[in-house]
Amino acid sequence: MKYPIRINKYLAEEKHSTRRGADEMISKGMVFVNGELAKLGQLVEERDKVEVRYRAGTIKKSIYLAYNKPRGIVTHSAGVGEEDIKDRVKIEGIFPVGRLDKDSNGLIILTNDGRVTKRLLSPEFYHEKEYIVTTKEKLRANFKQKMEDGVRIGADKTRPCEVEILGDKKFKIILTEGKNRQIRRMCAAVFQEVETLRRVRVMNVEIGNLKEGEHRNIEGEELDILLRSLGLKDTEPGHSNTNSSM
C-alpha cells in the first residue's frame, strides 16, 4: 500500500468495504483517524491510526445463499421473454456472484455483500469451481490430457485444470478461472460438444442435495471457511468493535 492514501481506498484495501461503501461509512460517522472523525477524501499516512466503529443497526445484515439454478434461467440482464434469477429468488438487495450461462444449471452464490465479487472472480485469485459435464459424442482418448494441459481459446490459453473421466460421455472438471462459457469453448477446441453442464461446487460450498430452483443459507462453519478463504472473515459486515490500525 502506497502512502498517503485516500481513506476510502485504504478501507477498501483493508477489506472493510468497497470504496463507495467506505464513503457511506465515513458520512455516517463510523470512521476515525487518530481518534477524530474521518472526512470524505481525507488522506492518511502510514503512521496514522484508522478505526471503524460499527454500531448496532448501522450496517445491513449480510446474506449468503447457495442457489441451484435451473436451465433456462438467466443470471444477469434477462431479455424479452427470459426469466432472471431475481424473478425466482425475491430477496431484496441480493445478486449473483458471477455467471452461469442460460443453458447450464447448478450452483451459484447469491449475496448482498459487494466485497465477495472481486475476491471470488478476479483472475488474480485461484478459487476452485467444480462441474459435471456430459458430451454429445464419446470422449476422445486424449481428451483428459489436452484439457488438463490447457487449451487455446482465441488468443489465450486456459490455466491447467483437473479432469476426471466418469464415463464414455461424462467427466468432472475443476477450474480456477472463469472465462465466458469456458468449458463449452474448451470442449469445442478439442472437438467435443457439451450436452449438459452442471456446477456442483464453488470453493468449499457444495450443491449437495439442494433441489433445482431452491436455495439455502450459507452459514456456520461453511460460511466461516468461505469468508476466511476470501480474506474477509475478520471484516464481515454486521460484526461490531472492528478496529484497523496502521
FENHU-V830588 format. One record per residue. N is the residue number from 1. RES is the residue in three letters. SS is DSSP state (~ for helix, > for strand, _ for the rest). PHI is phi as a letter, one per 40 degrees, with the letter a starting at -180 (999 if undefined). NEAR is the number of other C-alpha atoms within 10 Angstrom. Layout:
n	res	ss	phi	near
N	RES	SS	PHI	NEAR
N	RES	SS	PHI	NEAR
This chain:
n	res	ss	phi	near
1	MET	_	999	9
2	LYS	_	c	7
3	TYR	_	b	11
4	PRO	_	c	13
5	ILE	>	b	16
6	ARG	>	c	15
7	ILE	~	d	25
8	ASN	~	c	28
9	LYS	~	c	19
10	TYR	~	d	22
11	LEU	~	c	23
12	ALA	~	c	16
13	GLU	~	c	13
14	GLU	_	c	15
15	LYS	_	g	20
16	HIS	_	c	23
17	SER	_	a	24
18	THR	_	c	20
19	ARG	~	c	18
20	ARG	~	c	12
21	GLY	~	c	16
22	ALA	~	c	23
23	ASP	~	c	20
24	GLU	~	c	16
25	MET	~	c	23
26	ILE	~	c	20
27	SER	~	c	14
28	LYS	_	c	11
29	GLY	_	g	15
30	MET	_	c	17
31	VAL	>	b	25
32	PHE	>	b	18
33	VAL	>	b	19
34	ASN	_	f	13
35	GLY	_	g	11
36	GLU	>	b	12
37	LEU	>	d	16
38	ALA	_	c	24
39	LYS	_	b	16
40	LEU	_	d	15
41	GLY	_	g	13
42	GLN	_	c	12
43	LEU	>	c	17
44	VAL	>	b	20
45	GLU	_	b	15
46	GLU	_	c	13
47	ARG	_	c	11
48	ASP	_	c	13
49	LYS	_	b	16
50	VAL	>	b	24
51	GLU	>	b	22
52	VAL	>	b	22
53	ARG	_	b	17
54	TYR	_	c	19
55	ARG	_	b	12
56	ALA	_	d	10
57	GLY	_	g	8
58	THR	_	c	11
59	ILE	_	b	13
60	LYS	_	c	11
61	LYS	_	c	13
62	SER	_	c	14
63	ILE	_	b	16
64	TYR	>	b	19
65	LEU	>	b	21
66	ALA	>	b	23
67	TYR	>	b	24
68	ASN	>	c	24
69	LYS	>	c	27
70	PRO	_	c	19
71	ARG	_	c	18
72	GLY	_	g	14
73	ILE	>	c	22
74	VAL	>	c	22
75	THR	_	c	20
76	HIS	_	b	17
77	SER	_	f	10
78	ALA	_	c	15
79	GLY	_	c	9
80	VAL	_	c	6
81	GLY	_	g	6
82	GLU	_	c	12
83	GLU	>	b	17
84	ASP	>	c	17
85	ILE	~	d	20
86	LYS	~	c	19
87	ASP	~	c	12
88	ARG	~	c	13
89	VAL	_	b	15
90	LYS	_	c	9
91	ILE	_	b	13
92	GLU	_	d	8
93	GLY	_	g	12
94	ILE	_	c	19
95	PHE	>	a	21
96	PRO	>	c	19
97	VAL	_	c	19
98	GLY	_	g	16
99	ARG	_	b	16
100	LEU	_	a	24
101	ASP	_	c	17
102	LYS	_	d	18
103	ASP	_	c	14
104	SER	_	b	20
105	ASN	>	b	22
106	GLY	>	h	24
107	LEU	>	c	28
108	ILE	>	a	24
109	ILE	>	c	25
110	LEU	>	b	26
111	THR	>	a	21
112	ASN	_	b	20
113	ASP	_	c	20
114	GLY	_	c	15
115	ARG	~	c	19
116	VAL	~	c	20
117	THR	~	d	17
118	LYS	~	c	15
119	ARG	~	c	19
120	LEU	~	c	22
121	LEU	~	b	18
122	SER	_	d	12
123	PRO	_	c	13
124	GLU	_	c	10
125	PHE	_	b	13
126	TYR	_	b	16
127	HIS	_	c	20
128	GLU	_	c	17
129	LYS	>	b	20
130	GLU	>	b	20
131	TYR	>	b	20
132	ILE	>	b	20
133	VAL	>	b	21
134	THR	>	b	21
135	THR	>	b	18
136	LYS	_	c	12
137	GLU	_	b	14
138	LYS	_	d	13
139	LEU	_	c	21
140	ARG	_	c	12
141	ALA	_	c	9
142	ASN	_	c	9
143	PHE	~	d	16
144	LYS	~	d	17
145	GLN	~	c	13
146	LYS	~	c	17
147	MET	~	c	22
148	GLU	~	c	18
149	ASP	~	c	13
150	GLY	_	g	15
151	VAL	_	b	19
152	ARG	>	c	14
153	ILE	>	b	14
154	GLY	_	g	8
155	ALA	_	c	5
156	ASP	>	b	9
157	LYS	>	b	12
158	THR	_	c	20
159	ARG	_	c	15
160	PRO	_	d	17
161	CYS	_	b	18
162	GLU	>	b	15
163	VAL	>	b	20
164	GLU	>	b	13
165	ILE	>	c	15
166	LEU	>	b	12
167	GLY	>	i	11
168	ASP	_	d	13
169	LYS	_	b	17
170	LYS	>	a	20
171	PHE	>	a	19
172	LYS	>	b	19
173	ILE	>	b	20
174	ILE	>	b	20
175	LEU	>	b	21
176	THR	_	b	20
177	GLU	_	a	21
178	GLY	_	a	20
179	LYS	_	c	13
180	ASN	_	d	11
181	ARG	_	f	12
182	GLN	~	d	14
183	ILE	~	c	20
184	ARG	~	c	17
185	ARG	~	c	19
186	MET	~	c	21
187	CYS	~	c	18
188	ALA	~	c	14
189	ALA	~	c	16
190	VAL	_	b	16
191	PHE	_	g	12
192	GLN	_	b	20
193	GLU	_	b	19
194	VAL	>	c	18
195	GLU	>	c	15
196	THR	>	b	16
197	LEU	>	a	23
198	ARG	>	b	21
199	ARG	>	c	23
200	VAL	>	b	19
201	ARG	>	a	21
202	VAL	>	b	22
203	MET	_	f	16
204	ASN	_	c	14
205	VAL	>	c	19
206	GLU	>	b	18
207	ILE	_	c	20
208	GLY	_	f	10
209	ASN	_	c	7
210	LEU	_	c	15
211	LYS	_	c	14
212	GLU	_	d	15
213	GLY	_	g	16
214	GLU	_	b	13
215	HIS	>	b	20
216	ARG	>	a	15
217	ASN	>	c	15
218	ILE	_	c	19
219	GLU	_	a	13
220	GLY	~	f	8
221	GLU	~	c	9
222	GLU	~	d	13
223	LEU	~	c	17
224	ASP	~	d	16
225	ILE	~	c	17
226	LEU	~	c	20
227	LEU	~	c	17
228	ARG	~	c	13
229	SER	~	c	15
230	LEU	_	c	18
231	GLY	_	g	15
232	LEU	_	b	20
233	LYS	~	d	15
234	ASP	~	c	13
235	THR	~	b	18
236	GLU	_	c	20
237	PRO	_	d	19
238	GLY	_	h	16
239	HIS	_	c	14
240	SER	_	b	14
241	ASN	_	f	11
242	THR	_	c	15
243	ASN	>	b	15
244	SER	_	b	14
245	SER	_	b	12
246	MET	_	c	10
